[in-house]
Amino acid sequence: MAPAENSVVEAAGRLLNSFEAPARLLIAISGGSDSTGLLVALATLCATGRYPGITLSACTIDHDLRAGSAEEARWVEALCARHGIAHVTCRWPGEKPTAGLQAAARAKRYDLLTETAIEIGADAILAAHTSDDQNETVAMRAERSPEGIGLSGMAEAVLLNGSVWLLRPFLSVERAVIRAFLVARGESWLDDPSNSNPRFERVRLRQRGTATEPVYAGDDRISLSEHAAGFLTRHVRAENGLFAMDRAAVALLADPAAWRGLLLLAATAGGRVHVLEAASAERLRAFLASGTLSRLTAGRVVFDRRREGLFLYRECRGIGRLGLPAGEVAVWDGRYRITNRSDRTIAVSPAGDTGGADLRGPVLRASRAMPRLDFEHGGPVPAAAATIEPLIAPYARFLPRFDLPLANALAAIVGRAPFSPPPNE
């Protein structure tokens, strides 16, 4: 076996061998060299009969951003048919955003892949990100924040929308090696013109070259996550939207893991995808270091410092009202997923001053930002007519495997089910 074929097939084989139980795997394929190489390598191995418990399917996302995308999807369909792999194309219809197009396309791509995986009962989604992609990702994040945790780059596994794991078996394989593998097997691929468009940050970085030995901090990220999880588990409790951190914990916040835990806790309390921006984080750090018994608001969260410790809760401002039709599910304020099990529309709004007559201090203030459910035309909603599930906003859409311990510590604190590990662990 040639060196190129050896490394590509070995990477695909490691993935297949990691599954101890039967599994259906959904390959995300655009027709580019990387995803085509992944599909061909997996199909080749499965054709040997050594993996009877593995079923392969494939999905192409047509973003409908340029002429010819539908024809490319048909080319991929023919490729899959030739290798005996069931294929489906999902199209992103309608108007596209003029700003942040790549980010929006990425989010939509993952949404469509997740929906497809759930529909066909796939155990995991496979993406063909390579070591080239990893190096570029680390370099981009290093430029934005040289001291940040983004240097961990892409995780080998990411939980999408809290429901399906996406696995990246080619993160240690170079693109040139994959292309050599395809050429050796007489396979072709499609070249996406957007990969040479300097409008996009990744392309600009690629054109000027990345570092030959980028810093990769994945192991550090795992350790940071584990220590942050331990800190939160030992020192934080929550009830009715109020997060209480004992006095001993406040003294430990100089530790990077404890600080990371606090920032993720605050993002969860505020229903925010991202942790505090650098300026706000430094303002919070100075406030806590001063020892002042007072309140500070940052990132939609009130940090209430008292003698007994630190309390966090969502500020009761800028919280929208949600009309939830019968039988539907929606996220409210980034903090709760609410399911309407009734046959009437439910209005979700902050509780405000209702029902807090016997409450005081942080408990009262936290209660004001809790969800209140009423039927749209009046009357409270019975408990059986709706369910309210707390969310971990920073990880609701994308949960990297190396942050799983931290995410599950937050899940335990808010009282929701833990996130499941990847299916091949």
N, C-alpha and C positions, 0 to 999 in steps of 0.2 A: 504494500500500500504506500503511495507517495506521501511525503511529509505533509503536504497541504490536506490531502484527503484524510490522513491519519488524525490530525489535530481537530478537524471539523467533525469527523465521525465520532471521535473520542468524546468531544464535548456533548454531542447529541446523545451518545450512549450513556454518559454519566447521568444525564437528565432522566432517560428512560429507566435506568437501573435504580434511580432514587425512589421510584414508586413501588411500594410493596403490595399495594392492592390494585385491582383493575381501575383504570382511569380513562376518561375521555378528555383529550387535550385539543384546545382550539388554537390553531396557529394564526397569528395576525400577519397577513402577507399583503404587501403592496405591489410586489413584482420586482422590487429592487434586488440588488445582489444579496444583501444580508438575509432578508426574509425568504428569498428563493432558495438560498443555500440551506437555511434551517429546514424548510419544508422538504427539500430533496434529501438531505441527510437523514431526517426522521423517517421519511417514506422508505428509503433504502434499508434502514435497519429493521423497520417493521415488516418489510417484505421478506426478511430472512426467516420469519416465523418464531424468532426467539422472544418476542414480546406479545404473546397472545392476549394479555390483559389490557393492552393499550389500543385505544381507538383514536384515530386522527381525524380532525375536521379543520376547515380553514375559513377565514373571513377576511374580506377585503373591504376597507372603508373608502368609499368614493366621496371625497370632500366637495366635489363639484365646483372646484376653484378654477379650472382651466379646461379648455377644449381638449378632447381626447381622453379625459379621465375615465369615461364609461368604456371606451374601447380597451383601455389598459386593464380594466377590471375583467373584461371578457377574455383577455389574453391570460390573466391569472386563472380564470375559471377553466380554461382549456388545459393549462399546466396541471392543475389539480386533478382534472379528469384523467389525464394521462398517467398520473401516479395513483389513481384509485382513491382519491381523497374528496369527501363531500365538501362543497364550497358554497358560500353565500356572500353576496355583495350587499352592503348596507350603505345607503346614500344619505348625505347631509343636504337636505333641500333648503330652499328659501334664501333670504338675504343673509349676507355674511358681514361681520363687523369690519369697519375700516381701520380700527386701531386694535392692536393686540391680536392680530389674526392667527399667528402661530399658536399662541396660548389657547385661544378659543377652539382652534381646530384640534389641538391635542386633547383638550377636555372632552370635546364631542366624540373624538375617536375612542377614547376610553369608555365613555358612556355607552356608545353603540356596541363596543366589544363586550362590555359587561352584560348588556341586555341580551346579546346573542348567546353568550355563554350560559346564562340562566335559562334561556329558552330551549337550548339543546341539551341541557344538563351536563355541561362541561365542568370538569373538576378544576381546571386551570386554563389560563390564557398564556400562550407563549409568544414572546417578542424577541426579535433578533438583534437587539442592541449589541454592539461590538466593543472591543477595547478602544477603538478609535472614538466611538461615541462617549465612552467613559472618560477618556483623557480630555476630550473637548468640554464635557460637562464640568469636570473638576477645574479646568482652566477658566471657564466662564465664571464659576462661582468664586474662584480665588480672586478674580479681578473685581468682583462686586464687593466681596468681604473677605480679605486675606486671612482674618482671624476666625472666621465663622465655621460652623459645623458643616456647611455645604461642601467642604473638602472631602466628605465621605463619598461624594458622587452618587451614582445610581446604585440602588440596592439590587441584589440578585433576585429578590422577590418583593412585590408590592401588593398590598390588599387594596383592590379598587372598590370604591363605594361601599366598603364594609361587607362585601359579599363574595367576590371572586379574586383569587390570587393570580397575579401576573408574574410569570417566571422568565428570567433572562439567562438562558444557558450559554450564550455566546459572549459574555462580558470579558472573557479572557482570550478571545479569538480576534485576530486582526482581519480587517476587511479584505486586504490583499490576499490573505490566505483563503478566505471564503471564495473569492473570485477565481483563484487558481483551482480550487476544488471543482467549481462549476465548469470551468473551461475543460478540465481533465475529463469530465463526464459528458461533455458535449451539450451542456445546458446554457441557455442564454438568460438574460435578465433585462429589465427596463431601467432606464436612467431618468430620474425625476428632475426636470429643469430647475425646480425650486432649490435643489441642492447646490446650485451655483449662483443663486441670487443674493448679492451682497446686501440686500435689504434686511436679511435676517442675521442676527448676532452670531449664531453658530457658523454660518457660512463665512462671515468676515473673519472669525477666529481661525477657521480651517484654511482660508486663503493665505493668511499671514503665518500659519504654522503654529502648533502648540508645543509645549515643552516636551522634550524627549522622555523625561522621567518625572511625570507629574506626581505631586504629593497625593497619596490616597490614604484617607483616615477612617476607613470603614470599621476597622477593629476598635479604634478609639471611640467611634460613635456607639458601638454596641456596649462598650464598657460604660460610657457616659449614661446611656439609657438605663442600664441595669442599676447603676448607683442612684440615678435620679428617681427611679421607681422605688428603691428601698427607702429613700428619704421621704417620699410622699406617703408611702404605706405606714411608716412609723409615726409621722407627725401631723397628718392631715385627716380631718373628718369632715363630712358634709351632710347637710339636711336642709331641705326646702330652699335650695338655691344659695345657702350660706356655706362658705368654705372656711373652716377654722384651722389655723396653724398654731400649735402651742408655742409658748415663749422660748423654749429651748431651741426650736427649729429656726427662729429668727436669727439667733446667734450663729447658725451654721450656714447662712446664705452666702458667705464669702467663698464657699466651696463651689466650683463650676458645676458639678452635678446637681447640687441643691438649687443653685440659681436657675439652671435649666429646668428643673422640676417646677419651680415657682412660675417661670414664664409660661410653661405649657399649662399649668393649672389656671393661670390668669386668662389664657386664650380660651380655655374650656369654659370658665366662668362667664366670659364675655361673648361667647359664641363666635369667636374669630378664628379664621383659618390660619392666620399668621400670628406669631408672637409679637411682642412690642417692638416697634422700631427702635433703633439704637439710641436716639435722643430721649425717647420716653423711658427706655430701660435705664439709662443713666440717671434720669431724674428720679425714678423709683429707687434706684440703688442709694442715691444720696439721701432720700427721705428716710429709708430704713436705717441707714448708718447713723443718722442724726439722733435716733432714739426718741424723737418727738412723738408724743401721744396725740395723734391727729389723724386726718384723713387726706388721702391723695387719690385723684381719679386719673386713670390712664387706660387707653385701649378699651373703653366702655366699662371698665371695672373700677369699683371703689376699693382701695386698700385702707382698711380701718385699723390703725395701730392702737392697741390698748395694753394695759398692764399684763393681762393674762395671755396676750399673743397677738397674732395678726389675723384679721378677718377679711375675706374677699367676697364681693357680691356684685352682681350686674347693676350698674346705675340705672335708675328708673327714668331714663330719658332716651328719646330717639327709638323707642320700641314700637314697631308698626302693628297694625291690626290685620288679622288674616281671616278671610272668608273661606271656609273649608266645606265644599259641597259634600253631599251624602256619599258615603262609600269611598272617599278619596283620602290620600295621605299627603302630607306636606310638612316642610320644616319651618318652624316658627322661631325667629330671632337667632337662628344658628345654634340654638341650645336644645331644642326639643323636636322630635319627630312625632307628629300627632296624626292619629288615624281616626277618621269619623266612621263609626260603626252604626250610626243612626240613619234614618231616611230623611233627615232634614239638614239644611246647611247650618254649620256651627261657626260662630264668631269667636276668634281667639284674640285676646287682648291682655295687657298687663293688669294684674290685680289691683294695683294702686292702693288706696287706703281701705279697701273693703276687707273685712274679716281680720283686721289686725288690731282690734281694740285691746287685746290682752298682751300684745307683744311690745317689746322695748328694744332700743339700741340697734345693733347690727341685724338681729333677727327680724325686727320690724322692717328695716330698710330693704333687706333681702326679699322679704315677702312681697313687697310692692312690685317687684319685677318678675314675679312668678306668673305663669299663664293662668288666665281665667277663661273658662269655656261657658258660653251661653248660646242658646239657639238664636239664630239670626232675628227671629221675630219675637224674641222674649222667652225667658225661663231658663233656669240652670240646666246644664247637661248632666244626666245621671252617669255615675262612674262606669256602668256597663256599656254606655253609648259611645265611649271614646277611650283610646289609650294614649298615654303620654310617655314617650321613651326619651330619656336624656341622651344627648349626643356628645361626642368628643370632637368638637369642630375641627381642631387641627388635623385630625386623622379620619374625618368622615369620608373624604374622597380618596385620599392617598395615604396609606400607612406602610412605610418602608419596613422591611423585616427587622432591621436593626433597632427600630423604635418600638417593637412589639411589647417588650417588658414595660416600658413607660406608658404605652397606650393602655395596657391591661391594668396597671396601677390606677390610672385615672378612671377607667371603667369601674373598678371596684369602689372607688371613692364616690362616684355619682350614682352607683347602684344599678348598673346595667350589665348585661351579659358580657363576658370577656370575648375578645377577638380570637378567632380560631387561628392556629398556625397554618403554614402552607401544607397542602395535601401530601407532599412528598417528604414530610418530616416525621 
